[in-house]
Amino acid sequence: MRRKQICKRVAAVFLSAAMLMGSMSMAYAEESATEAPAAQTEESTEVTADAASSDTDTSWMTTAEDAPDVAGLTCTGKLKLDYATGFDVYYYENDYALIDVHDSAQYLLVPDGMEAPDGLASDVIVLQKPLNKIYLAASSAMALFRALDSLDCIKMTGIDASGWYIQEAKDAIEEGAMQFAGKYSEPDYEMLVDEDCDVAIESTMILHTPKVQEMIENLGIPVFIDRSSYETHPLGRTEWVKLYGAMMDKEAEAADFFAKQAEVISEMEDFQNTEKTVAFFFVSTDGTIVVRRTEDYIPSMIELAGGRYVFQDLTGAEATSSSVSLSMEEFYAAAKDADYLVYNATIDNPITSVDELLAKNELFADFKAVKEGNVWCVGKYMYQATDIVGQLIRDFHLMLTDGDPSQMTFLTKVSE
């Protein structure tokens, strides 16, 4: 059963330590990989979804030919995925489920009223259902919980009301249904304890503050790390709604929601590529240019929309890094003749005029896109809008085909 009665004295000890850490300066980093958990057994359990009761919708399940061995439990199926490659969910007898987040960790979902089975591997993290007192520091997951009509299960967030672009989250905090429990690097440990937190859902930024993760875990609160940003297909990121559907016992709802989003992609399959090139970037405080590596969901969106990402063979210093830092000279050489410049304001502040771009570096005046008035900006809402990624693909398509900017959701044209 879950361990929930943690004495205030223990919490105070950790709070004292947290205050010492509060002065640390947190440099921005995209995401980095962690060591993979212990290797799975080579023996696979092959079973079918037919093991589920006949009156239950199991269309979201498929056979499991690679099911990990879980303390002697019999596997009954596997979550069906179309685009996501960063995780798998396996189902076992008596309503147990194992979430395998690749290159990260495994999490056992234990049914309400049940206990983790004897002999469970020590590196498997137990998530005791119901998960209805969640601390959500991974902002990209909020929209997926909204899609599942499960925002009421999120009691604490790592972003205050002013930082949310999802109106329902902003309203919930202002009305007291959610509480701001400190950002990921400085959580309010006492609040997590007092609110009987079930799980802390973090982005991979938590990997840059390992002591914070350790302190949360030492309070008896499991930490789940969302790695959806590493998906290379834009719908792969949205398909993480199925993982959260497993947490919320809403697999069928998640599958239905995702199917509607996938329709957006199918509608674009016949787009003829314009062969116009696009550079997607922002300028960091030290003057370097940060772009997305070629094997990333943003370049994939540009291609699906009928364009060409200007960097066709760009990899990060780390194999799993989603971004690459370039000198202005390197960026100039590759993107000077790009047909479109799209400024990424999900990290930096939005730009509203070309003059603001030139203030970052005067060399931008020589870029073809600047001369022809094809500078665009994507706003901060995009990173939180994991449930409607198809809209950004449509925006890119409208941009590439001189469509109506008033029909765009995320892109705005930068004034000359």
Disulfide bonds with the S-S distance in Angstrom:
none
